[in-house]
Each structure stands twice: as C-alpha cells, then as structure tokens.
C-alpha cells in the first residue's frame, strides 16, 4: 500500500513537470494572432493593427504603426464589414477566422509588400522632427521653434505687400537685373511679423509638390522692380530644385522693407550682408524639405525667400522675427506623447 502511494505521488509529480514544460514551450511560441491587418473606420480610413477586441462600447486595438501601443476607439466608429472583407481578401496578412489561426502552424506571418510600402509612405507624409512632434498634414510651411524648453511647430504664412496667403505656396516671379543698384522689392505691413522665433537658428520645413491653390488677391499685384519684369504665378507648389535664403528686413515706421540682392553672388559664396544662406535637405519620401540657416540669426525681423534660379526670385516670402522674449506663438503644434496603455485594467461599462 505504501509502495502504491509512493508510485502515485511520483506519477503525479512527473505529470506536473510535463504540464509546466508544455506551458513554458507554449509561452515561448509567437501568438497566432500577431499579424498585421486593417481596422477600417466608417469614414473609410483605417488603422494598421496587430490585433483588436471589443470591450463594452469601445474597440481596443494594438497599433502596428506606433510600436505596439494599445489604444481604443468608440465601437460606433468601426466598420467591421470592411475590416472582415479585407481580412478575407488578404489571408497572407492574417485574414480568416480565429479557428483557422489556431489550426495554422506556428510560423512567421508573411506581410504583404504593398501593405508595408503603403505603411511607410504614410509615415513619410508626417515625419517626426522632435520626440512625439510630427509635421502636420494641414500646413505647407512651418518653423520649428522652442518655447520654454518645449519644441513647437509654428505655421507660417506667405506675404508680398498686399497679397497674404494663409495656406499653400504661391510664386510672385521677379526677374533680377544684376546691374541695377539695390532697391526696394517687397514692403511688408507692420513692424513685426506674426511669427516670432525664440531660437537663433530656426529650422523651417516646406511641403513639396502640393496641389495648386487659388490665390484670392483681388487685382493683379504689381511690383516696381526697376527694370526687372514681374509676373504673378499663383498656386505653384514647392519644388526640391528651389534654393532658399533668409533676408534681414529693414524695419521702418509701420512696415518692413526687403531690398534687392543678387542670387548669383549667393551661389558663389559671397552673399550680401543682410542675406543668410541656408542648407536644404529633402526628407525621406520626398514630401518635405528642411531649410536651416547656415549661421545664427540675431535679434530682428527676417523673411525666408525662395530663389528660383540665378536670375529669378519669388517675391512672395515667409516673414518671421527672432525675439527670444516674445510671447508664445498662436496655433502651434505641440508634442503629443503616446498614452500609457493601462487599458487591460478598464472594466466593462
């Protein structure tokens, strides 16, 4: 009787060891649900996710675009018909039923190359320029500023005398006469620009290849260029072929004046005293250009000017000032840190 009891305990112990070993091996295997799929919304947009579940009136999902961050969205906004239809049409990405996933052998899922390419393309449309601070979708030109230790993106507007663009990219083409003496080419209203940078070397980002915008500027705008021709071409998007310079404006009573300069001298490395050359870089994806002044800007008022060729400049400029003690700019984009998950502790409604 004692021998039988001892054998029984030995058998029980062995069984427990096998069970623990089985559980350990199962935990080491990649979960079958770790695949990328699309969670469609009723506005026809979608999130790329590695899994989702319904909890009350919310849908909890794991984002494949934000390093596995668990997020939530109202159940009423999710289009499950479109979601399931896409899963059925793309079984290589994890489509099919839960039973199919459970029966499938544990292996690395095959990701559709087109899906990966599309995901990367979406990221390049709004790349991060600081931690948790991506470039915005709705603005064409922004300046990266720092206010009280916080990075901010400030939208910039285009100005050229009576014309003022709130969005988009317009060209007021002016032919340069290198033999003419310096003269006024642009006069901006007001002694200070709306945008005031708090850093001495602000970085400006320009969206490339936007669709044409319509300029509502009333009658055609005419500029006295002292012999140089001037033609207004509204709605031209930025191109990677353009060069950019930062020009110090001459502040006068009620206005800021930009004098002419010779773009050819900038290319030769001999710019005018009030002209600062910049370094340009097209960001991956080709949607944005980064423009950085090659030297610090002192206290004062400036304008970013586009040089179209050695003999052509754009008189529609982006004006700004450099004043470290200025108030915070309006309508800025601030970093949005990722929310801590903590969703597993949320109870049903």
ABEGO torsion letter per residue (X at the ends): XAAAAAAAAAAAAAAAAAAAAAAAAAAABBBAABBBBBBBBAAGBBBBBAEBBBBEABBBBBBAAAGGBBBBBBAAABBAAAAAAAAAABAAAGBEBAAAAAABBBBBBBBBAAAAAAAAAAAAABBBABBGBBBBAABABBBBBBBGGBBBBBBBBBBBEABBBABEBBBBBBBBBAABBBBBABBBBEABBABBBABABBBBBBBBGBBBBBBBAEBBBBBBAGGBBBBBBBGBBBBAABBBBBBBBBBBBGBBBBBBBBAAAAAAGBBBAABBBBBBBBBBGGABBBBBBABBBBBEBBBBBBBABAABBBABBBBBBBBAABBBBBGBBBBBBBBBBGAAABBBX
